[in-house]
């Protein structure tokens, strides 16, 4: 606190006050808004609470055993993993290609950056409704009309999951592009100039100079896209609601329905706890592996 503020407030400020004291108000709010609800959720995962009233009883691991015997939930785990792999691979490849493109000395690169990043700021629900129109099964409308196809993009169980992945990649590839672009901006030009003098071609410069120095950007992008894929909900719920059948059901949509449609709040919280632990485990493995391969100048 400055001397002026001390005079106005009439308070004495000790020079020996510990720095962490200033973080106490924020920590209290964080504990009330995040930590307490999370801890309560862990407790509810071991009960049969319906989400209404205080009538609940402890059921131990019954919810988790029910999860292992729930074909819908187990199927949603497979869908979640397939979606995550598709999103992580395609989104980061497209994001890297876009970053390399707009990093080049183009007159329109500033405009292209804005255009490619624009979908990121749009609500996921709005994106889902936009793509429902694009995925119109009518042969003369949307993507079918453009490509001359007759595909029921969201109604065919063999195609619907990949259609969801496509809309997610379209929305967030620009986000990956920005992170890769920041990494490209940090690569020293001197290294490229030295490689050119040594006779390295474009691919060799990318492979042995650019790519190793992009490791921090790769780590961030892989982690963010993996976490986003594992907890994907908005686009699936708005576009297909888990259908047709259970073809696009994810863990997030299953736990939502169990809580707010079937009134099994305890069971849904158990699913959420499993999802949270799985996301944490995958993230830790990614951080450990990817951090070890990072190269800094």
N, C-alpha and C positions, 0 to 999 in steps of 0.2 A: 504493500500500500504506500502511495506517495505521501510526502509530508502534507501537501494540500488536502488530500482526502482525509488524512488523519485529523487535521484541524477541523474540517467541516463536520465529520462524524463524531468528533470528540473521543475517539478511541485511541488506545495505545497499542502499537504493534511491536511485538518482540522481534528483535533481529534474529533470535535463535529459534523461531518457529519452524518446525520441520516442513519441508516442501510438500510432503504427501498430504498435509492437512488441507491444502487447497483443493485436493481431489475428492475430499470426503462428500461434499454435496452431490457431485456427479456419481460417485460410487453408490450412494444411498438410492438415488433415482434408478440406477442400473439394477441394483439388487431388487427393488420393488417391481420394476417393469419386466426384467428378463430372468433373473436368477430364481425369484420366488415362484413365478408361473412354471418355470422349467422343473424345479424340484417338486412342485405339486403334480405335474404331469407324470413324473416318475412314480409317485405314490399311487396315482389313479390307475396306472398300468397294471397294478396288482389287485385291482378291485373290479366289481361288477357294476360300477356306477353307470347310470343311464344318461347322466348329464343334467338331470333335473332333480332338484331337492337335495336332501342330505342322506337319503336312504342308500347306503352302499355297504358292502361287506368285503372282507379280504378273501381273495380266491387264490392267492399264491401265483404259481406259474400257469394257471389254467388258460389265461389269455394267450400266452406264448405257445402253449401246446395246441390251442385252437388255430393259431396262425399256421403252424406246421401242417395241419390237416385241412386247411382252407384252400381248395383248388383255385379259387378266384384270386386270392392273395398271392399264391405261389406263381400263378400265371402272370400276375402283374409285376412280380420281381423280374421274370424273364423279359417282359416288355420294357421295363425300366432300364435294364442292362443293355438291351439292343438299341434303344433310343439313345442312351448315353454314349455308347461306342460310336454310333453313326454321327451324332452331333459333334463329339469331340474331334473325330478325324476330319469330317468334311468342313466344319466351321473353321478349324485352324488352318487347313490347307487353303481354303478360299480366302481367309483373312490374310494369310501370308502373301498370296498372289496379289491381292488388292493392295497390300502395303508396298510390295515391290513395284507395282504399277504406278501408284501415286507418289512414290519416292523418286521416280525418274523426273528428269527435267522437262516436264510438260507445262504448257502455258495454262492449261485448264486443271492442273492438279489440285488447286485450292477448292474449286467448285466440285471436283470429283470426290474429294474427301468429305465434303458436306453431304453430297448425295448418298454416298455409301454408308455414312454414319447415321443419316436421318432415321431409318427404321428403328434404331436402338431406343430412341426417345418416345416412340409410340407405345401406347398401352398394349400389353400382350393380348388382352381380350379384343381390342380393335384389330390387331393383326390377325387373330383367329377368324373374326367375321369377314375381314377382307379376303383371306385365303379360302374361306368357305365359298365365296362368290367365284374366285379363280378356279377352285376345284369343282365347279358346277358339272354334274354328270351329263348335262345336255351336250351332244356332239357339236352343236353350233355355238356354244358359249364358253367363255373362260379359256382355260388351258387346252381343253379338248378342241375348241374351235381354232385356236392358234396353231396347234400341232397336227390337227386332223386326226385325232384319236377318239376312241369311244371307251374311256376308262372312268369307272366310278371311284374317284380318288379317295373319298372318305367313307364309301359304302362297301367297298370290297375289303374283306378281312386280310387279304394278302398284300394289299397296297396301302391301307389306311395308316399303319404305323410309320411307314416311310414318308407318307405325305405330311404327317405331323413333324417329322424330323426336318423335312424340307422347309416348312414355314419357320421353324426355330432357327435354322441356319441362315435363312434370308434375313431374319431380324437381327441376329447377333454377330454375323460375320463382320460387320462394320466395327463392332466393339473390339473384336480380336485384331482387326486391321489397325486400329489406333494404337494398341499396345505394341504390336510388331513395328509400327511406324516409329514409335518412340525408341525402340531398340535399334532400328536402322539409323536413326538420327545420331545415336550415341557411338556408332562405329567410326573410329578415326579415319579420315580420308588418307592420311599418310600410309596406313597399312595397305589400302587398295593401290595407291600409287607405287609403293614398293613391290607389290605383287605384279603389277603391270610391267614394271621394269624388268622383273625376273621372267617375264614371258607368260604369266598366267592368263588364261582366257576368262571369259565371263563366268562360266560354270565353276571353274577352279577357284576363282576369287570368292564366289558365293559359298562353295563347299568348304574351303579351308580358312577363310577370313570372316565372312559375314555370319555364317551359320553358327560357329562356336560362340561368337560374341552375342548372339541372339538368345543364348540359353536362359538368362533371367526372364526375358519376355515369353519364352516358351513355357517356362515354369508357371508363370502367372496365368497365361491363357489356358493351359491344360487344366490347372486347378479350378479356375472359374467356370470353364465349360463343363467339366466333370460334375462339379457341385450343382450347377444349373440343370444338367440333364437328369441327375439322380432325384432331384426334388421337383421335377417338372409337373406343373398342375394347370396353370391358367389356360394355355393353348389347348391342352387335351380336353379340359372341362368345357370350354366354350365351343370347340369345333366338333367334338364327337361324343362328349360325356362318357368316354370309355368304350364306345361302340365302334363298329357294329359287333354286337355280342359283347365279348370282353377283349376284342382284338387290340384296342389301344389303352386298355386299363393300366394305370401305373399305381405304384404304392401310394402316391399322394391322393389320387382320386379314390382309391379303395378306403383309405382312412377317413376321408371326408364323408363318403357315403355311410360308412359304419357309424360315424358320430352323428351326422345330421339327418340321415334318412332312416336308418334302422335303430337309432337311439342307443347304440352300444359304445358309449363314450370310453369306458375302461378298455375295451378291446381295441378301439381306434387309437387310444393313447399308447397301447403296447406296440401297435404297428409303427406309430410315430417314433417311439423310442428305438425300435430296431432300425428304422431308417436313419435316425440321427447317428447311431453308433456306427452304422455301415458307412455313412458319408464321412464321419470322422476318421475311421480306419483307412479308407481309400485315400483321403487327403494326406494323412500322415505318411503313408507309403509313397505317395507321389512326391511330397516334399523331401523325404529322405533320399529318394532315388535321383530326383531332378536337381536338387541342390548340389549333390556330389559331382555332377557333370558340368556345372556352370564354370565358365572361364571368365575371369576379369582381367582387364588391362591394367 
